[in-house]
Amino acid sequence: MDDKIADIKEALRTSIQKAPLVIVTGGLGPTVNDVTREALAEFTGVELREQPEALAEMERRFKMPGISCVLISAARPWCRSAAPT
C-alpha cells in the first residue's frame, strides 16, 4: 500500500466492515514518508501527542558507547491523546 493518507483511510474503512479487529503495523520502519500514524489519527478522530517519557526511554535503550543516537521525527513515540499518563 502506498504511504498516502487517503489510501490508508480507505483500507481502514474497508477492513472494519469485514473484520471485528483490525491490526495496523505501519511501514517497515520509521521512515519520513510513513504516514500511518497520521492516517489512523484522522480516521479515528483522535489527536496524536508526543510522549516525552517514551522518547527518553528510547534514547536510553539505543544509547551505545561512541555512537550518537538521533531519533528522526518519524521514529519519535507518538500516542493517541486519550492515552493514560
Secondary structure by P-SEA (a helix, b strand, c coil): ccccaaaaaaaaaaaaacccbbbbbcccccccccaaaaaaaaaacbbbbbbaaaaaaaaaaaccccbbbbbcccccccccccccc
